[in-house]
Amino acid sequence: MWTCKNLWKKFAPLARASSTLCLQNARGAVLNNERRLTLVPQAHMSSGAPGSGGDNNLYYLLFGATCVGGGFYAYRTIKEDKERYQERIDEIASRPNKVVPAQPITEAPGEQAAETPEAPEPVVEPAPEKSVETPAAEPVVESEAAPVADSVSEEAVEQPSSPAPSESTPIAECLPAETAAPQTTTETESAAEPATVAPAEVPAPTPEFPSHAPYLLIGGGTASFAAARSIRARDPGARVLIITDEPDLPYMRPPLSKELWFSDDPSVVDTLRFKQWNGKERSIYFQPPSFYVSPQDLEKVENGGVAVLTGKKVVHMDVRGNKVTLSDNTEISYDKCLIATGGVPRNLQVIERAGEEVTKRTTLFRKVEDFKSLDKVSRDTKSITIIGGGFLGSELACALGRRSADSDLEVVQMFPEKGNMGKVLPEYLSNWTTAKVKSEGVKVITEALVKGVTYKDGRVEIKLKDGRVVKTDHIVAAVGLDPSVELAKSAGLEVDSDFGGFRVNAELQARSNIWVAGDAACFYDIRLGRRRVEHHDHAVVSGRLAGENMTGANKPYWHQSMFWSDLGPDVGYEAIGIVDSSLPTVGVFAKATAKDTPKAATEKSGTGIRSESETEGTASSPVASSTPEPPPVSQQKDDYGKGVIFYLRDKVVVGIILWNVFNRMPVARKIIKDGEEHADLNEVAKLFNIHED
């Protein structure tokens, strides 16, 4: 429009001058020649002398054509706009049929909601202020929809026929989604189906668990719980979701092979409460159910919380899409994820190949269900054989042996080593431990290599390579643990070929937003090299550190985790570092007193899970005992009351066992951390005050 105006201003003077000359020339030509002028096409207009007016006629023609074309274009545009507008109005009035729900509708103040009478004809009662005169032959769409919307004007309601465009537009815009398309069914259909056409809206069911979790922890063991507690400590509003394939809330595993077996409560299998060595009662669960948030409410709680999704297993992990898939094909996305899947008990191949009868009479001890099952077996059968001489096998042997004193239960323990815990303890101490286990009523078979297992005449027969045969009613396989790394393939995570487990960096990271803790983590120890540890204290510390790093701490893992084992309430030990019987060892022992037992240690510390206090302890500068040192106890002596065993590698202490010496673990941790050579380990033993009464 602006361009046309500018052009007109430029050509207007020329047009006026040309018009005047054309008129004069035309008159002269007619008078002089008495004939019409011949139109001569020219390439340009002229305002010259008379006699050259053919170009002006061409100007007339072009100017007239332009005006006619512009007018035609304007007419066609207006007509098409009007047709599109009318089509829009018709489309609004003839949308797909929907019935107005036969439920009360909110009305404007002073007006009464429209009610559908149960009459043969679909006549709508209008508001009391205005009456609607509608022909009975056809239903009026607008008169049904008008009372529904509060903003519809009374004039729109009064229209008995199709409304004008100015009135229809606000009506369509004000109607709710359910009533914007009115129903045009026949009278018979309206009267026959008044109830079934307008069902009441049913609220959508609440999902069983959230589709997204800012912090997702895979695994419901000690490491996951420690991480959740650490995350909440640093981020009080965090929303943490724990997914576990077990039916139980997070619990501690050590009591399953220790204190629970020594309880006098017959209902201990149901309550899972036990008395610690110090006499205090507690549950194996870290927290009661009231501590946790329901998974359905995790996204709605104001201050966040920790939710546990039990009985679900993560089978696939998409690290690029930041989501996991459960066994029921449900997907859950996450911002940050911790893998704390722990491990699965290892079985002997000869047992796996033995058949179903042998398999169902074999227990792989790991979970609460395994404890309950073995407890029942120990009361219903006459013989149980434990295969394995490590921590778990020796603890269960002592526990079942103590129970056999009050029943006819026969308890047998067999292992390929020369003595109990032969892979950990020096030979002299391993032999002493074997004698201790035998004193509990256990039949110990050393250097036993299982060749085959069969089921015959209602009993299980275990054949050894040296020809011996052991008949039993039930087998407990305690031969180690395999880290659970099934997610490594789908997630593209690295598994360590030497130690197993997910390979992580010093911050326990496998990816930028994925961490690993507990038994499944293969980490780098700044003092002892790459390792994988399967103990409670490591699960606590690594889980806590992973939780801190998930909230931005970026701390390296430097902690030397400890572990402990109790052969009943009278004998126990704590260990740290690399404790391998193949390494050179130096042991310093002293006479034990009544306070040098696990029971006395728990009474002093107030806790039965000793790592709960030890993991927080530090040792800045150990002070040696002022008591004069007596001569070291000979290692050939049969009674090892209490002492310290040092494990050496290249003359440097890399592992320490505190035998019936408790609450000294920070001192041992500092010795390993320093990594120094010691000319006389008897002097180092003074730091543990083992010679005090």
C-alpha positions as CSV (number, residue, x, y, z in Angstrom):
1,M,0.0,0.0,0.0
2,W,2.9,2.4,0.9
3,T,4.5,1.6,-2.5
4,C,1.4,2.3,-4.5
5,K,1.0,5.7,-2.8
6,N,4.5,6.7,-3.6
7,L,4.1,5.7,-7.2
8,W,0.9,7.7,-7.5
9,K,2.6,10.8,-6.2
10,K,5.3,10.5,-8.8
11,F,3.0,9.8,-11.8
12,A,0.1,12.1,-10.9
13,P,1.5,15.3,-12.6
14,L,2.4,13.3,-15.7
15,A,-1.1,11.8,-15.8
16,R,-2.8,15.2,-15.6
17,A,-0.6,16.8,-18.2
18,S,-1.0,13.8,-20.6
19,S,-4.8,13.9,-20.1
20,T,-5.0,17.5,-21.1
21,L,-2.9,17.1,-24.2
22,C,-4.7,14.0,-25.2
23,L,-8.0,15.8,-25.0
24,Q,-6.8,18.7,-27.1
25,N,-5.2,16.5,-29.7
26,A,-8.3,14.3,-30.0
27,R,-10.6,17.3,-30.6
28,G,-8.2,18.8,-33.2
29,A,-7.8,15.5,-35.1
30,V,-11.6,15.0,-35.3
31,L,-12.2,18.5,-36.6
32,N,-9.4,18.6,-39.1
33,N,-9.7,15.1,-40.6
34,E,-13.2,14.1,-39.7
35,R,-12.1,10.5,-38.7
36,R,-11.0,8.6,-35.7
37,L,-7.4,8.5,-34.7
38,T,-5.4,5.5,-35.5
39,L,-3.9,3.9,-32.4
40,V,-0.1,3.5,-32.9
41,P,1.6,1.4,-30.3
42,Q,4.5,3.2,-28.7
43,A,7.1,2.1,-26.2
44,H,6.6,5.1,-24.0
45,M,4.1,7.9,-23.1
46,S,4.6,11.4,-24.4
47,S,3.4,14.8,-23.5
48,G,4.8,16.4,-26.7
49,A,3.2,18.4,-29.4
50,P,-0.2,17.7,-30.9
51,G,-0.4,14.8,-33.4
52,S,1.4,12.3,-31.2
53,G,-1.5,11.2,-29.0
54,G,-1.5,7.4,-29.7
55,D,0.7,6.8,-26.6
56,N,-1.9,8.6,-24.4
57,N,-4.6,6.1,-25.5
58,L,-2.3,3.3,-24.5
59,Y,-1.9,5.0,-21.1
60,Y,-5.7,5.0,-20.8
61,L,-5.9,1.4,-21.6
62,L,-3.2,0.4,-19.1
63,F,-4.5,2.6,-16.3
64,G,-8.0,1.2,-16.7
65,A,-6.9,-2.4,-16.8
66,T,-5.0,-1.8,-13.6
67,C,-8.0,-0.4,-11.8
68,V,-10.2,-3.2,-13.0
69,G,-7.7,-5.8,-11.9
70,G,-7.2,-4.2,-8.5
71,G,-10.9,-4.1,-7.9
72,F,-11.4,-7.7,-9.0
73,Y,-8.6,-8.8,-6.7
74,A,-10.1,-6.9,-3.7
75,Y,-13.6,-8.4,-4.5
76,R,-12.3,-11.9,-4.7
77,T,-10.3,-11.6,-1.5
78,I,-13.2,-10.3,0.5
79,K,-15.5,-13.0,-0.9
80,E,-13.1,-15.8,-0.1
81,D,-12.6,-14.5,3.5
82,K,-16.3,-14.4,3.9
83,E,-16.7,-18.0,2.6
84,R,-13.9,-19.2,5.0
85,Y,-15.5,-17.4,7.9
86,Q,-18.9,-19.0,7.1
87,E,-17.3,-22.5,6.7
88,R,-15.7,-22.0,10.2
89,I,-19.0,-21.1,11.7
90,D,-20.7,-24.1,10.0
91,E,-17.9,-26.4,11.2
92,I,-18.3,-25.3,14.8
93,A,-22.1,-25.8,14.6
94,S,-21.7,-29.3,13.2
95,R,-18.9,-30.9,15.2
96,P,-19.0,-34.6,16.1
97,N,-21.9,-35.4,18.5
98,K,-21.2,-35.4,22.2
99,V,-23.8,-35.7,24.9
100,V,-23.9,-33.2,27.7
101,P,-23.3,-35.2,31.0
102,A,-26.4,-35.7,33.0
103,Q,-24.7,-34.5,36.2
104,P,-25.1,-31.1,38.0
105,I,-23.2,-28.3,36.3
106,T,-21.9,-25.3,38.0
107,E,-24.1,-22.3,37.3
108,A,-23.6,-18.6,37.5
109,P,-24.9,-16.7,40.6
110,G,-28.6,-16.1,40.3
111,E,-29.1,-18.6,37.5
112,Q,-30.3,-22.2,37.7
113,A,-28.4,-25.1,35.9
114,A,-30.0,-26.7,33.0
115,E,-31.6,-30.0,33.7
116,T,-32.5,-32.7,31.2
117,P,-36.0,-33.9,31.9
118,E,-36.8,-37.6,31.4
119,A,-39.4,-36.8,28.7
120,P,-39.8,-38.3,25.3
121,E,-38.6,-35.1,23.7
122,P,-35.1,-33.7,24.2
123,V,-36.3,-30.3,25.5
124,V,-33.9,-28.4,27.7
125,E,-35.2,-26.3,30.6
126,P,-33.8,-22.8,30.3
127,A,-32.7,-20.5,33.1
128,P,-35.5,-18.8,35.0
129,E,-34.7,-15.3,33.7
130,K,-35.3,-16.2,30.0
131,S,-37.5,-18.7,28.4
132,V,-36.4,-20.4,25.2
133,E,-39.0,-20.9,22.5
134,T,-37.8,-23.9,20.5
135,P,-39.8,-25.6,17.8
136,A,-40.6,-29.2,18.7
137,A,-39.7,-30.6,15.3
138,E,-35.9,-30.2,15.7
139,P,-33.5,-29.9,18.6
140,V,-31.7,-26.6,18.8
141,V,-28.1,-27.0,19.4
142,E,-27.4,-23.5,20.8
143,S,-30.3,-23.7,23.4
144,E,-28.7,-26.8,24.9
145,A,-25.2,-25.5,25.2
146,A,-26.0,-22.0,26.3
147,P,-26.9,-22.7,30.0
148,V,-23.7,-24.7,30.5
149,A,-21.2,-21.9,30.2
150,D,-21.3,-19.0,32.6
151,S,-20.1,-16.5,30.1
152,V,-22.8,-17.1,27.4
153,S,-25.0,-14.1,26.9
154,E,-28.8,-14.3,27.1
155,E,-29.2,-13.1,23.6
156,A,-27.4,-16.2,22.3
157,V,-29.8,-18.4,24.2
158,E,-32.8,-16.7,22.6
159,Q,-31.8,-17.7,19.0
160,P,-34.0,-20.5,17.8
161,S,-32.0,-21.1,14.6
162,S,-28.4,-21.0,13.4
163,P,-26.7,-18.1,15.1
164,A,-25.0,-15.3,13.3
165,P,-21.3,-15.4,13.1
166,S,-20.8,-12.7,15.7
167,E,-22.8,-14.7,18.2
168,S,-21.5,-18.2,17.5
169,T,-17.9,-17.5,18.1
170,P,-18.0,-16.6,21.8
171,I,-20.3,-19.5,22.4
172,A,-17.9,-22.1,20.9
173,E,-14.9,-20.6,22.8
174,C,-16.6,-20.6,26.2
175,L,-17.9,-24.1,26.1
176,P,-15.9,-26.8,28.1
177,A,-14.2,-29.6,26.2
178,E,-17.0,-32.0,27.1
179,T,-19.9,-29.8,25.9
180,A,-18.3,-27.8,23.0
181,A,-19.7,-30.4,20.6
182,P,-23.5,-30.7,21.3
183,Q,-25.5,-33.9,20.8
184,T,-27.9,-34.1,17.8
185,T,-29.3,-37.5,18.4
186,T,-32.9,-38.4,17.7
187,E,-35.6,-38.3,20.4
188,T,-35.8,-42.1,20.7
189,E,-32.0,-42.4,21.4
190,S,-32.1,-39.6,23.9
191,A,-35.0,-41.2,25.8
192,A,-33.7,-44.8,25.7
193,E,-30.1,-44.2,26.9
194,P,-30.0,-41.4,29.4
195,A,-27.8,-43.2,32.0
196,T,-25.4,-45.1,29.9
197,V,-24.3,-42.3,27.6
198,A,-23.1,-40.0,30.4
199,P,-21.0,-42.1,32.9
200,A,-19.4,-40.3,35.8
201,E,-15.7,-39.6,35.5
202,V,-13.5,-42.1,37.3
203,P,-10.2,-40.7,38.6
204,A,-7.0,-42.3,37.1
205,P,-5.4,-44.9,39.3
206,T,-2.3,-43.7,41.2
207,P,0.8,-45.4,39.6
208,E,2.5,-48.0,41.7
209,F,5.8,-46.1,41.6
210,P,7.2,-42.9,40.1
211,S,8.3,-42.9,36.5
212,H,11.3,-40.7,37.4
213,A,13.6,-40.6,40.4
214,P,16.3,-38.0,40.9
215,Y,18.4,-40.5,42.9
216,L,17.9,-44.1,41.8
217,L,19.7,-46.8,43.9
218,I,19.7,-50.4,42.4
219,G,19.9,-52.9,45.2
220,G,18.4,-52.9,48.7
221,G,21.4,-53.9,50.9
222,T,23.7,-52.1,53.3
223,A,25.5,-50.0,50.6
224,S,22.2,-48.6,49.2
225,F,20.9,-47.7,52.6
226,A,24.2,-46.0,53.6
227,A,24.1,-44.1,50.3
228,A,20.5,-43.0,50.8
229,R,21.2,-41.8,54.3
230,S,24.3,-39.9,53.0
231,I,22.3,-38.3,50.2
232,R,19.6,-37.1,52.5
233,A,22.1,-35.7,54.9
234,R,23.7,-33.5,52.2
235,D,20.4,-32.8,50.3
236,P,17.5,-32.8,52.9
237,G,14.9,-32.4,50.1
238,A,16.3,-35.3,48.0
239,R,13.9,-37.9,46.6
240,V,15.6,-41.3,46.7
241,L,14.2,-44.5,45.2
242,I,15.7,-47.9,46.2
243,I,14.8,-50.9,43.9
244,T,15.4,-54.4,45.3
245,D,14.4,-57.8,44.2
246,E,14.0,-58.9,47.8
247,P,10.7,-58.6,49.6
248,D,12.3,-57.0,52.6
249,L,13.3,-53.5,53.5
250,P,17.1,-52.8,53.8
251,Y,18.7,-54.9,56.6
252,M,22.1,-55.9,57.9
253,R,23.3,-59.4,56.9
254,P,25.9,-60.2,59.6
255,P,23.3,-61.2,62.3
256,L,22.0,-63.9,59.9
257,S,25.0,-66.0,60.6
258,K,25.8,-64.8,64.1
259,E,23.5,-63.4,66.8
260,L,20.1,-64.7,65.4
261,W,21.2,-68.3,65.9
262,F,22.0,-67.7,69.6
263,S,18.6,-66.2,70.5
264,D,16.4,-67.9,73.0
265,D,13.2,-66.4,71.5
266,P,11.3,-69.0,69.6
267,S,9.7,-66.3,67.4
268,V,13.0,-64.9,66.3
269,V,12.3,-66.2,62.8
270,D,9.3,-64.0,62.5
271,T,10.4,-61.0,64.5
272,L,14.0,-61.0,63.3
273,R,14.9,-59.3,66.5
274,F,17.9,-60.6,68.5
275,K,20.0,-59.8,71.6
276,Q,23.5,-58.6,70.9
277,W,26.4,-60.0,72.8
278,N,25.9,-57.1,75.3
279,G,22.3,-58.1,75.9
280,K,20.7,-55.2,74.1
281,E,17.9,-56.1,71.7
282,R,17.6,-54.8,68.2
283,S,16.2,-55.6,64.8
284,I,18.2,-56.6,61.7
285,Y,16.4,-53.8,59.8
286,F,18.2,-50.5,59.6
287,Q,14.9,-48.5,60.0
288,P,11.2,-49.4,60.6
289,P,8.7,-49.1,57.8
290,S,7.6,-45.7,59.1
291,F,11.0,-44.3,58.2
292,Y,10.3,-44.7,54.4
293,V,8.0,-43.0,52.0
294,S,5.6,-44.9,49.9
295,P,6.8,-45.2,46.3
296,Q,3.4,-43.8,45.1
297,D,3.9,-40.7,47.2
298,L,7.6,-40.1,46.5
299,E,7.0,-37.4,43.9
300,K,4.3,-35.7,46.0
301,V,5.9,-35.4,49.5
302,E,7.0,-31.9,50.3
303,N,10.4,-32.5,51.7
304,G,11.3,-35.6,49.7
305,G,12.3,-38.9,51.3
306,V,13.5,-42.5,50.8
307,A,11.2,-45.0,49.1
308,V,11.8,-48.7,48.7
309,L,10.4,-50.6,45.7
310,T,10.5,-54.3,46.8
311,G,10.2,-57.4,44.7
312,K,11.3,-55.6,41.5
313,K,14.5,-56.4,39.6
314,V,16.3,-54.1,37.1
315,V,17.1,-56.2,34.0
316,H,18.3,-53.5,31.6
317,M,20.0,-50.2,31.9
318,D,20.1,-47.5,29.3
319,V,23.0,-45.2,30.2
320,R,22.4,-42.8,27.3
321,G,18.7,-42.4,28.0
322,N,19.3,-42.3,31.8
323,K,16.6,-45.0,32.4
324,V,16.3,-48.5,33.6
325,T,13.9,-51.3,32.7
326,L,12.4,-53.6,35.3
327,S,11.5,-57.3,34.9
328,D,7.9,-56.3,34.2
329,N,9.0,-54.0,31.3
330,T,8.4,-50.9,33.4
331,E,10.8,-48.0,32.7
332,I,12.1,-45.6,35.3
333,S,14.3,-42.6,34.4
334,Y,16.9,-41.1,36.7
335,D,19.2,-38.2,37.1
336,K,21.9,-40.0,39.1
337,C,22.2,-43.8,39.7
338,L,24.0,-46.1,42.2
339,I,24.6,-49.7,41.4
340,A,24.8,-51.7,44.7
341,T,23.6,-55.1,43.5
342,G,26.0,-57.0,45.8
343,G,26.6,-60.6,44.8
344,V,25.1,-64.0,44.5
345,P,26.2,-67.1,46.5
346,R,28.5,-69.4,44.6
347,N,27.6,-73.0,44.2
348,L,29.6,-76.1,43.4
349,Q,29.3,-77.5,39.9
350,V,28.9,-81.0,41.2
351,I,25.8,-79.9,43.1
352,E,24.3,-78.1,40.1
353,R,24.7,-81.2,38.0
354,A,23.4,-83.5,40.7
355,G,19.7,-83.1,39.8
356,E,16.6,-81.6,41.3
357,E,16.5,-83.8,44.4
358,V,19.9,-82.6,45.5
359,T,19.3,-79.0,44.5
360,K,16.2,-78.7,46.7
361,R,18.1,-80.1,49.6
362,T,20.9,-77.4,49.2
363,T,20.9,-74.0,50.8
364,L,23.0,-71.1,49.3
365,F,23.1,-68.9,52.4
366,R,22.7,-65.1,51.7
367,K,19.2,-63.7,52.5
368,V,16.5,-63.6,55.2
369,E,14.7,-66.4,53.4
370,D,17.8,-68.5,53.6
371,F,18.0,-68.0,57.3
372,K,14.4,-68.9,57.8
373,S,14.7,-71.9,55.6
374,L,17.9,-73.2,57.3
375,D,16.4,-72.7,60.7
376,K,13.4,-74.9,59.8
377,V,15.7,-77.5,58.3
378,S,17.8,-77.6,61.5
379,R,14.7,-78.4,63.5
380,D,13.2,-81.0,61.0
381,T,16.3,-83.0,59.9
382,K,18.9,-85.1,61.7
383,S,22.0,-84.1,59.7
384,I,23.4,-80.9,58.0
385,T,26.7,-80.7,56.2
386,I,28.4,-77.4,55.6
387,I,30.8,-77.2,52.7
388,G,33.3,-74.3,53.1
389,G,35.8,-73.3,55.8
390,G,35.7,-69.5,55.4
391,F,34.0,-66.9,57.5
392,L,30.4,-67.8,56.7
393,G,31.0,-71.6,56.8
394,S,32.8,-71.4,60.2
395,E,30.2,-69.1,61.7
396,L,27.3,-71.3,60.7
397,A,29.1,-74.4,61.9
398,C,29.6,-72.9,65.4
399,A,26.0,-71.7,65.4
400,L,24.4,-75.0,64.4
401,G,26.9,-76.9,66.6
402,R,25.7,-74.9,69.6
403,R,22.1,-75.8,68.7
404,S,22.9,-79.5,68.3
405,A,23.7,-79.7,72.0
406,D,20.0,-79.5,72.7
407,S,18.9,-81.9,69.9
408,D,19.9,-84.9,67.9
409,L,21.2,-82.7,65.1
410,E,24.5,-83.8,63.5
411,V,26.6,-81.0,62.1
412,V,29.4,-81.7,59.7
413,Q,31.8,-79.1,58.2
414,M,34.2,-80.0,55.3
415,F,36.7,-77.9,53.4
416,P,39.8,-78.4,51.2
417,E,42.2,-76.5,53.6
418,K,44.0,-77.9,56.5
419,G,42.1,-75.9,59.0
420,N,39.2,-73.4,59.5
421,M,39.8,-70.1,57.7
422,G,43.0,-71.6,56.3
423,K,43.1,-69.0,53.5
424,V,43.1,-66.1,56.1
425,L,44.8,-67.2,59.3
426,P,48.3,-68.5,59.8
427,E,48.4,-72.3,60.1
428,Y,48.9,-72.4,63.8
429,L,45.9,-70.1,64.4
430,S,43.8,-71.9,61.8
431,N,44.4,-75.2,63.7
432,W,43.5,-73.6,67.0
433,T,40.2,-72.3,65.4
434,T,39.4,-75.8,64.1
435,A,39.8,-77.2,67.6
436,K,37.4,-74.4,68.8
437,V,34.8,-75.4,66.2
438,K,35.1,-79.0,67.1
439,S,34.5,-78.1,70.8
440,E,31.1,-76.7,69.7
441,G,29.9,-80.1,68.7
442,V,30.9,-80.0,65.0
443,K,32.4,-82.8,63.1
444,V,35.2,-81.2,61.0
445,I,36.6,-82.9,57.9
446,T,39.7,-81.2,56.6
447,E,41.4,-81.5,53.1
448,A,38.1,-82.6,51.7
449,L,37.6,-82.2,47.9
450,V,34.1,-82.9,46.7
451,K,34.1,-85.2,43.7
452,G,30.3,-85.9,43.3
453,V,26.9,-85.5,45.0
454,T,24.0,-87.9,44.6
455,Y,20.6,-88.6,46.1
456,K,20.1,-92.2,47.2
457,D,17.7,-93.9,49.6
458,G,16.3,-90.6,50.9
459,R,19.7,-89.1,51.7
460,V,22.3,-87.0,50.0
461,E,25.7,-88.7,49.5
462,I,28.8,-86.6,49.1
463,K,31.8,-88.4,47.6
464,L,35.2,-87.0,48.2
465,K,38.3,-87.5,46.0
466,D,40.1,-89.6,48.5
467,G,37.2,-92.1,48.5
468,R,35.4,-91.0,51.7
469,V,31.6,-90.8,51.6
470,V,29.5,-88.5,53.8
471,K,25.8,-89.1,54.1
472,T,23.6,-86.2,55.1
473,D,20.1,-84.8,54.9
474,H,20.9,-81.3,53.8
475,I,23.8,-79.3,52.4
476,V,24.8,-75.7,53.0
477,A,27.2,-74.4,50.3
478,A,29.3,-71.6,51.7
479,V,32.0,-71.4,49.1
480,G,32.1,-67.7,48.2
481,L,30.3,-65.0,46.4
482,D,30.1,-63.9,42.8
483,P,29.5,-60.2,42.2
484,S,26.2,-59.4,40.5
485,V,27.2,-57.7,37.2
486,E,24.3,-58.7,34.9
487,L,23.7,-55.0,34.1
488,A,27.2,-54.5,32.8
489,K,26.3,-55.7,29.3
490,S,23.3,-53.6,28.7
491,A,24.9,-50.6,30.4
492,G,28.3,-51.0,28.6
493,L,30.2,-50.9,31.9
494,E,33.6,-52.4,32.4
495,V,34.0,-55.6,34.5
496,D,37.4,-56.3,36.1
497,S,38.8,-59.5,34.7
498,D,40.9,-60.3,37.8
499,F,38.7,-59.5,40.8
500,G,35.3,-59.3,39.1
501,G,32.8,-56.5,39.8
502,F,32.2,-53.1,38.1
503,R,35.5,-51.3,37.6
504,V,35.3,-47.8,39.1
505,N,37.6,-44.8,39.6
506,A,38.7,-43.3,42.9
507,E,35.4,-41.6,43.3
508,L,33.5,-44.9,42.8
509,Q,32.3,-43.7,39.4
510,A,31.6,-46.0,36.5
511,R,30.2,-43.1,34.4
512,S,29.6,-39.4,34.9
513,N,26.3,-40.0,36.7
514,I,26.6,-43.7,37.7
515,W,28.4,-44.9,40.8
516,V,29.0,-48.4,42.2
517,A,29.4,-49.4,45.9
518,G,29.5,-52.5,48.0
519,D,30.5,-56.0,47.0
520,A,30.0,-55.2,43.3
521,A,32.6,-52.4,43.2
522,C,36.2,-53.1,42.1
523,F,38.0,-50.0,43.3
524,Y,41.6,-48.7,43.4
525,D,43.2,-48.7,46.9
526,I,45.8,-46.0,47.0
527,R,47.9,-48.2,49.3
528,L,47.1,-51.7,48.3
529,G,46.2,-51.4,44.6
530,R,43.0,-52.5,42.9
531,R,40.7,-54.6,45.2
532,R,37.2,-55.9,45.7
533,V,35.9,-56.3,49.2
534,E,32.9,-58.4,50.4
535,H,32.4,-57.2,54.0
536,H,29.8,-55.2,55.9
537,D,32.1,-52.3,56.8
538,H,33.1,-51.8,53.2
539,A,29.5,-51.7,52.2
540,V,28.8,-49.0,54.8
541,V,31.8,-46.8,53.9
542,S,31.6,-47.2,50.1
543,G,27.9,-46.6,50.1
544,R,28.3,-43.5,52.3
545,L,31.0,-42.1,50.0
546,A,29.1,-42.8,46.9
547,G,26.1,-40.9,48.3
548,E,28.3,-38.0,49.1
549,N,29.8,-37.9,45.6
550,M,26.3,-38.2,44.1
551,T,25.5,-34.9,45.8
552,G,28.7,-33.2,44.5
553,A,31.4,-34.0,47.1
554,N,33.9,-35.5,44.6
555,K,35.8,-37.3,47.4
556,P,38.3,-40.2,46.6
557,Y,38.0,-43.5,48.3
558,W,40.9,-43.8,50.7
559,H,39.2,-45.6,53.6
560,Q,40.7,-49.0,54.7
561,S,37.6,-51.1,55.5
562,M,37.6,-53.6,58.2
563,F,35.7,-56.9,58.7
564,W,35.1,-59.1,61.7
565,S,34.0,-62.6,62.5
566,D,32.7,-64.1,65.7
567,L,32.8,-67.8,66.6
568,G,30.2,-67.4,69.2
569,P,30.2,-64.8,72.1
570,D,33.7,-65.8,73.4
571,V,36.0,-65.7,70.4
572,G,36.1,-63.1,67.7
573,Y,38.6,-61.1,65.6
574,E,38.7,-58.0,63.5
575,A,40.8,-57.6,60.4
576,I,41.9,-54.9,58.0
577,G,43.9,-54.7,54.8
578,I,45.1,-57.8,52.9
579,V,45.0,-60.8,55.2
580,D,46.2,-63.8,53.2
581,S,47.8,-66.8,54.8
582,S,50.3,-67.1,51.9
583,L,52.0,-63.9,53.1
584,P,54.6,-63.8,55.9
585,T,53.1,-63.1,59.3
586,V,54.2,-62.0,62.7
587,G,52.0,-62.7,65.7
588,V,52.2,-61.1,69.1
589,F,50.0,-62.6,71.8
590,A,49.1,-62.0,75.4
591,K,47.0,-63.6,78.1
592,A,43.3,-62.9,77.7
593,T,41.0,-61.6,80.4
594,A,37.3,-61.6,80.8
595,K,36.9,-58.4,78.9
596,D,38.7,-59.7,75.8
597,T,35.7,-61.3,74.2
598,P,33.1,-60.1,71.6
599,K,30.5,-59.9,74.3
600,A,32.6,-57.6,76.4
601,A,33.5,-55.5,73.4
602,T,29.8,-54.9,72.5
603,E,29.0,-54.0,76.1
604,K,31.7,-51.4,76.0
605,S,30.9,-49.9,72.6
606,G,27.1,-50.2,72.9
607,T,26.7,-51.8,69.5
608,G,26.7,-55.3,68.1
609,I,27.7,-54.2,64.6
610,R,31.1,-53.1,65.4
611,S,31.7,-51.2,62.1
612,E,29.0,-48.7,63.1
613,S,31.5,-47.3,65.6
614,E,34.8,-48.2,63.9
615,T,34.0,-46.5,60.6
616,E,33.8,-43.1,62.3
617,G,36.9,-43.5,64.4
618,T,40.3,-41.8,63.6
619,A,43.7,-42.3,65.0
620,S,46.0,-39.3,65.0
621,S,48.9,-40.4,67.1
622,P,48.7,-43.7,68.8
623,V,50.1,-43.9,72.3
624,A,51.9,-47.0,73.4
625,S,51.1,-48.7,76.6
626,S,53.2,-47.8,79.6
627,T,52.9,-51.3,80.9
628,P,56.2,-53.2,80.5
629,E,56.1,-55.7,77.7
630,P,56.3,-59.3,78.7
631,P,58.0,-61.7,76.4
632,P,56.0,-62.6,73.3
633,V,53.8,-65.6,73.7
634,S,55.2,-68.6,71.8
635,Q,53.2,-69.4,68.7
636,Q,53.4,-73.1,69.5
637,K,51.3,-72.6,72.6
638,D,47.8,-74.1,72.3
639,D,46.0,-71.1,73.9
640,Y,45.9,-67.9,72.0
641,G,44.0,-65.6,74.3
642,K,44.5,-62.3,72.5
643,G,47.0,-60.8,70.1
644,V,47.9,-59.0,66.9
645,I,48.9,-60.7,63.7
646,F,50.8,-58.6,61.1
647,Y,50.8,-59.5,57.4
648,L,53.8,-58.4,55.5
649,R,54.6,-57.7,51.8
650,D,58.1,-56.4,51.0
651,K,58.6,-55.9,54.7
652,V,55.7,-53.5,54.9
653,V,52.6,-54.2,56.9
654,V,49.6,-54.6,54.5
655,G,47.2,-56.4,56.8
656,I,46.4,-56.8,60.5
657,I,44.2,-59.1,62.5
658,L,43.2,-58.2,66.0
659,W,42.5,-61.5,67.8
660,N,40.1,-60.8,70.7
661,V,41.4,-57.3,70.7
662,F,38.6,-54.8,70.1
663,N,38.2,-51.0,69.6
664,R,41.7,-50.6,68.2
665,M,40.9,-50.5,64.5
666,P,41.8,-46.8,64.0
667,V,45.4,-47.7,65.1
668,A,45.6,-50.6,62.7
669,R,44.2,-48.4,59.9
670,K,46.9,-45.7,60.5
671,I,49.7,-48.3,60.4
672,I,48.6,-49.5,57.0
673,K,48.1,-46.0,55.7
674,D,51.6,-44.9,56.7
675,G,53.1,-47.8,54.7
676,E,56.4,-47.8,56.6
677,E,58.9,-50.6,57.3
678,H,59.1,-51.6,61.0
679,A,62.3,-53.2,62.3
680,D,60.6,-54.6,65.4
681,L,56.9,-55.4,65.3
682,N,56.8,-56.1,69.0
683,E,57.2,-52.4,69.5
684,V,54.3,-51.8,67.0
685,A,52.2,-54.2,69.0
686,K,52.5,-52.0,72.0
687,L,50.3,-49.4,70.2
688,F,47.3,-51.8,70.7
689,N,47.8,-52.1,74.5
690,I,47.4,-55.8,74.4
691,H,49.4,-56.2,77.6
692,E,47.0,-54.2,79.7
693,D,44.9,-56.1,82.3
